[in-house]
Amino acid sequence: MARLSRRRFNALAASALAAPGTIGTIGASALVADVALAQAPAPLLMRAIPSSGERIPAVGLGTAAVFSNDDDATRRAAAEVVRALVDAGGRLIDTASTYGDAEAVLGKVIGAAHLREAVFIATKLESPDEAELARSLARLATPKVDLLQLHNVRDTGQSLAHFKAWKAAGKCRYIGITSTYRSDYDALEAVLRRENPDFVQVDYSLDNRLAEERILPIAAEVKAGVLTALPFGRGRLFRAVRGQALPDWAKPFAETWAQFFLKFLLGDARITAVIPGTSNGAHMTDNLGAMRGRLPNAEERKRMVALLGNR
């Protein structure tokens, strides 16, 4: 939130309370304007997709294990979370063909709320298979997605030829690759260098930083956007701070532990967006708070690592 200095407030208040006339009127108007500015929310953190320059909000929604069942309770939770995402200025929703019924749940929720143009949909296929793509598009109730990713790259020789053809045909706007397994980083690196995808999605959290050394430099070299899966370390980070208050030195840039963890990642300019998963609307809103206010500086990021950054 922008701050109105005490000196500025006192000066404007004195002018506003002056004898009726032009000076008092101007002072009152200026005071109202400055108070309005002070109360306005801070601008959202947006990051550019390197291959196009398109800017997207830097906090999105992951859906692994949270929207797996296509039932009433899950659809209600998904509707609450998607609405919280959009209302707070977010857009990116990441899912996959193998996340149970998540694609179908999202397709119904987004369609019912008429939000397709408001969201950036990313999904993943296990292989370059036409039938798998057709199933994903049908379940998501859309003729195209924004980002189509080859999921769990394991082979250094894997090709994105089909994905590039689908992009050219208008089935997606961007293509990418993913992995959340260190044992597959050799393959991820090789495909990233050779195929030049628009995005790479990788596991990266405060206590799991190998991607800093191995994946982020290559992504920057080939101009690929980076999405961070598992930004809370599969829940390890929250367990590590259970019952602990946020350190005073972190309060200038984070209001909650969730924002602390997410802002550590966003403190690296190579990260395009973080995609924490949740089925709770309040948690979604909290996560999106990481897009407002300043990010930790280099020294603060070192302190964050010293506090919780086991590798």
C-alpha positions as CSV (number, residue, x, y, z in Angstrom):
1,M,0.0,0.0,0.0
2,A,1.3,3.5,-0.9
3,R,2.1,5.6,2.2
4,L,1.1,9.3,2.8
5,S,3.9,10.9,4.8
6,R,2.9,12.7,8.1
7,R,4.5,15.9,6.9
8,R,2.5,15.8,3.6
9,F,-0.7,14.9,5.4
10,N,-0.3,17.8,7.9
11,A,0.4,20.3,5.2
12,L,-2.6,19.2,3.1
13,A,-4.9,19.1,6.2
14,A,-3.9,22.6,7.2
15,S,-4.6,23.9,3.7
16,A,-7.9,22.1,3.6
17,L,-9.0,23.6,6.9
18,A,-8.0,27.2,5.9
19,A,-10.5,29.9,5.5
20,P,-12.9,29.3,2.7
21,G,-11.4,30.1,-0.7
22,T,-9.3,28.8,-3.5
23,I,-6.4,27.7,-1.3
24,G,-8.6,25.7,1.1
25,T,-10.4,24.1,-1.8
26,I,-7.2,23.1,-3.5
27,G,-5.9,21.7,-0.2
28,A,-9.0,19.6,0.3
29,S,-8.9,18.2,-3.2
30,A,-5.2,17.4,-2.9
31,L,-5.8,15.7,0.5
32,V,-8.6,13.6,-0.9
33,A,-6.4,12.7,-3.9
34,D,-3.4,11.7,-1.7
35,V,-5.5,9.7,0.7
36,A,-7.0,7.9,-2.2
37,L,-3.6,7.1,-3.5
38,A,-2.4,5.9,-0.1
39,Q,-5.4,3.5,0.0
40,A,-5.0,2.2,-3.5
41,P,-3.6,-1.4,-3.8
42,A,-0.1,-1.8,-4.9
43,P,0.3,-2.7,-8.6
44,L,0.4,-6.4,-9.5
45,L,3.7,-8.1,-10.3
46,M,3.6,-9.0,-13.9
47,R,6.3,-10.9,-15.8
48,A,7.0,-11.1,-19.5
49,I,6.9,-14.4,-21.4
50,P,10.4,-14.3,-23.0
51,S,9.4,-15.6,-26.4
52,S,6.6,-13.1,-27.0
53,G,6.8,-10.3,-24.5
54,E,3.2,-11.0,-23.3
55,R,2.9,-10.2,-19.7
56,I,1.1,-12.4,-17.2
57,P,0.5,-12.2,-13.5
58,A,3.3,-13.8,-11.6
59,V,1.2,-16.0,-9.2
60,G,-1.1,-18.6,-10.6
61,L,-2.9,-21.8,-9.5
62,G,-1.7,-25.4,-9.6
63,T,-4.3,-28.2,-9.6
64,A,-2.4,-31.4,-9.0
65,A,-4.2,-33.5,-6.4
66,V,-6.7,-30.8,-5.5
67,F,-9.4,-31.1,-8.1
68,S,-9.1,-34.8,-8.9
69,N,-12.7,-35.8,-8.5
70,D,-15.5,-34.4,-10.6
71,D,-18.2,-34.1,-7.9
72,D,-20.2,-31.3,-6.4
73,A,-17.9,-30.6,-3.5
74,T,-14.8,-30.4,-5.8
75,R,-16.6,-28.1,-8.3
76,R,-17.7,-25.8,-5.5
77,A,-14.2,-25.6,-4.2
78,A,-12.8,-25.0,-7.7
79,A,-15.3,-22.3,-8.4
80,E,-14.3,-20.5,-5.2
81,V,-10.6,-20.7,-5.9
82,V,-10.9,-19.7,-9.6
83,R,-13.1,-16.7,-8.7
84,A,-10.6,-15.7,-6.0
85,L,-7.8,-16.0,-8.6
86,V,-9.5,-13.8,-11.1
87,D,-10.9,-11.3,-8.6
88,A,-7.4,-10.6,-7.3
89,G,-6.0,-10.1,-10.8
90,G,-4.5,-13.6,-11.4
91,R,-4.9,-15.5,-14.7
92,L,-2.7,-18.6,-14.9
93,I,-4.2,-22.0,-14.2
94,D,-2.0,-25.1,-14.6
95,T,-3.4,-28.6,-14.9
96,A,-2.7,-31.9,-16.7
97,S,-4.4,-34.8,-18.5
98,T,-3.2,-37.1,-15.6
99,Y,-4.5,-35.0,-12.7
100,G,-7.6,-37.1,-12.3
101,D,-10.7,-35.1,-13.3
102,A,-9.1,-31.7,-12.9
103,E,-9.4,-30.7,-16.5
104,A,-13.1,-31.6,-16.5
105,V,-13.7,-29.8,-13.3
106,L,-12.0,-26.7,-14.6
107,G,-13.8,-26.8,-17.9
108,K,-17.1,-26.8,-16.1
109,V,-16.2,-24.1,-13.6
110,I,-14.6,-21.8,-16.2
111,G,-17.4,-22.3,-18.7
112,A,-20.2,-21.7,-16.1
113,A,-18.6,-18.5,-15.0
114,H,-17.8,-17.3,-18.5
115,L,-14.2,-16.9,-17.6
116,R,-12.4,-18.4,-20.5
117,E,-11.1,-15.1,-21.8
118,A,-10.1,-14.1,-18.3
119,V,-7.8,-17.0,-17.6
120,F,-4.5,-18.4,-19.1
121,I,-4.9,-22.2,-19.3
122,A,-1.9,-24.5,-19.2
123,T,-2.2,-28.2,-19.5
124,K,0.1,-31.1,-20.0
125,L,0.2,-34.3,-22.1
126,E,2.2,-37.4,-21.3
127,S,3.0,-37.9,-25.0
128,P,2.5,-36.3,-28.4
129,D,-0.8,-38.1,-28.9
130,E,-3.7,-36.6,-30.9
131,A,-6.3,-38.5,-28.9
132,E,-4.8,-37.3,-25.6
133,L,-4.9,-33.7,-26.8
134,A,-8.5,-34.0,-28.1
135,R,-9.6,-35.4,-24.7
136,S,-7.9,-32.6,-22.8
137,L,-9.5,-29.9,-25.0
138,A,-12.9,-31.6,-24.7
139,R,-12.6,-31.8,-20.9
140,L,-11.5,-28.2,-20.7
141,A,-14.3,-27.1,-23.0
142,T,-12.1,-25.0,-25.2
143,P,-10.8,-25.3,-28.8
144,K,-7.3,-24.3,-27.7
145,V,-5.2,-23.8,-24.6
146,D,-2.7,-21.0,-23.9
147,L,0.1,-23.4,-23.0
148,L,0.6,-27.0,-24.0
149,Q,3.4,-28.9,-22.2
150,L,5.1,-32.3,-22.6
151,H,4.8,-33.7,-19.1
152,N,7.6,-35.4,-17.2
153,V,10.4,-35.3,-19.8
154,R,12.5,-38.4,-19.2
155,D,14.4,-39.0,-22.5
156,T,17.1,-36.8,-23.9
157,G,15.9,-37.5,-27.4
158,Q,12.2,-36.5,-26.9
159,S,10.9,-34.2,-29.6
160,L,8.5,-31.4,-29.6
161,A,7.7,-31.6,-33.3
162,H,4.0,-32.5,-32.7
163,F,3.7,-29.7,-30.1
164,K,5.1,-27.2,-32.6
165,A,2.7,-28.4,-35.3
166,W,-0.2,-28.1,-32.9
167,K,1.0,-24.5,-32.1
168,A,1.1,-23.7,-35.8
169,A,-2.4,-25.1,-36.2
170,G,-3.8,-22.9,-33.4
171,K,-4.4,-25.7,-30.8
172,C,-2.2,-23.7,-28.3
173,R,-0.4,-20.4,-28.1
174,Y,2.8,-21.6,-26.4
175,I,4.5,-25.0,-25.8
176,G,6.6,-26.2,-22.9
177,I,8.2,-29.1,-21.1
178,T,8.1,-30.2,-17.5
179,S,9.8,-32.3,-14.8
180,T,9.7,-32.4,-11.0
181,Y,12.3,-35.2,-10.7
182,R,16.0,-34.5,-10.2
183,S,16.8,-37.8,-11.9
184,D,15.3,-36.4,-15.1
185,Y,17.2,-33.1,-15.1
186,D,19.7,-34.4,-17.8
187,A,16.8,-35.1,-20.1
188,L,15.1,-31.8,-19.3
189,E,18.3,-29.9,-20.0
190,A,18.9,-31.6,-23.3
191,V,15.3,-31.1,-24.6
192,L,15.3,-27.5,-23.3
193,R,18.5,-26.7,-25.3
194,R,17.5,-28.5,-28.5
195,E,13.8,-27.8,-28.8
196,N,13.7,-24.2,-27.5
197,P,10.2,-24.4,-25.9
198,D,8.4,-21.3,-24.8
199,F,8.2,-22.5,-21.2
200,V,9.9,-25.0,-18.8
201,Q,8.1,-26.0,-15.6
202,V,10.4,-27.4,-12.8
203,D,10.3,-28.1,-9.1
204,Y,11.7,-25.2,-7.2
205,S,11.3,-24.1,-3.6
206,L,13.3,-22.4,-0.9
207,D,14.5,-25.8,0.3
208,N,14.9,-27.3,-3.1
209,R,17.1,-25.1,-5.2
210,L,18.9,-27.3,-7.6
211,A,17.0,-25.8,-10.5
212,E,18.9,-22.5,-9.8
213,E,22.1,-24.2,-10.9
214,R,20.9,-26.5,-13.7
215,I,17.6,-25.3,-15.2
216,L,17.3,-21.5,-14.8
217,P,20.5,-20.6,-16.6
218,I,19.6,-22.7,-19.7
219,A,16.0,-21.3,-19.6
220,A,17.5,-17.8,-19.7
221,E,19.9,-18.8,-22.5
222,V,17.1,-20.1,-24.8
223,K,14.6,-17.5,-23.7
224,A,12.1,-19.9,-22.1
225,G,9.7,-18.7,-19.4
226,V,9.9,-20.6,-16.1
227,L,7.0,-21.9,-14.0
228,T,7.8,-23.2,-10.6
229,A,5.9,-26.4,-9.5
230,L,5.8,-27.3,-5.8
231,P,6.8,-23.9,-4.6
232,F,6.0,-25.0,-1.0
233,G,8.2,-28.0,-1.2
234,R,5.3,-30.5,-1.1
235,G,4.3,-28.9,2.2
236,R,7.8,-29.2,3.9
237,L,8.2,-25.5,4.3
238,F,4.9,-25.0,6.1
239,R,5.8,-27.9,8.4
240,A,9.2,-26.4,9.1
241,V,7.6,-23.1,10.4
242,R,4.6,-24.5,12.1
243,G,3.9,-22.4,15.2
244,Q,6.5,-19.8,14.4
245,A,5.9,-16.1,13.7
246,L,7.2,-14.5,10.6
247,P,10.6,-12.9,11.3
248,D,10.5,-9.1,11.8
249,W,13.1,-8.6,9.1
250,A,10.7,-10.3,6.6
251,K,7.7,-8.1,7.3
252,P,8.6,-5.3,5.0
253,F,8.0,-7.6,2.0
254,A,5.7,-10.5,3.3
255,E,2.6,-10.6,5.4
256,T,2.4,-14.4,5.7
257,W,4.7,-17.5,5.4
258,A,3.0,-18.4,2.1
259,Q,4.0,-15.0,0.7
260,F,7.5,-15.4,2.2
261,F,8.0,-18.7,0.3
262,L,6.6,-17.4,-3.0
263,K,8.5,-14.1,-2.9
264,F,11.7,-15.9,-2.4
265,L,11.1,-17.5,-5.8
266,L,9.9,-14.4,-7.5
267,G,13.0,-12.6,-6.2
268,D,14.7,-14.3,-9.1
269,A,13.8,-12.4,-12.2
270,R,14.1,-15.6,-14.3
271,I,10.9,-16.9,-12.8
272,T,7.9,-16.1,-14.9
273,A,5.3,-17.4,-12.5
274,V,4.8,-19.5,-9.4
275,I,1.9,-22.0,-9.4
276,P,1.1,-23.2,-5.9
277,G,-1.8,-25.6,-5.7
278,T,-4.8,-25.1,-3.4
279,S,-8.5,-25.9,-3.1
280,N,-9.1,-23.1,-0.6
281,G,-10.2,-19.7,-1.7
282,A,-8.7,-17.9,1.3
283,H,-5.3,-19.6,0.6
284,M,-5.6,-18.6,-3.0
285,T,-6.1,-15.0,-2.0
286,D,-3.1,-15.2,0.4
287,N,-0.9,-16.7,-2.3
288,L,-1.9,-13.9,-4.7
289,G,-0.7,-11.4,-2.1
290,A,2.8,-12.3,-3.2
291,M,2.2,-10.2,-6.3
292,R,1.9,-7.0,-4.3
293,G,4.6,-5.0,-2.6
294,R,8.3,-5.3,-3.0
295,L,10.3,-8.4,-3.4
296,P,13.2,-9.5,-1.1
297,N,16.5,-8.1,-2.1
298,A,19.7,-10.2,-2.6
299,E,20.7,-10.0,1.1
300,E,17.2,-10.8,2.3
301,R,17.1,-13.8,0.0
302,K,20.4,-15.0,1.6
303,R,18.8,-14.7,5.0
304,M,15.8,-16.7,3.8
305,V,18.1,-19.5,2.6
306,A,20.0,-19.4,5.9
307,L,16.7,-19.8,7.8
308,L,15.0,-22.6,5.8
309,G,17.1,-23.4,2.8
310,N,18.3,-26.9,3.3
311,R,19.0,-28.6,0.0
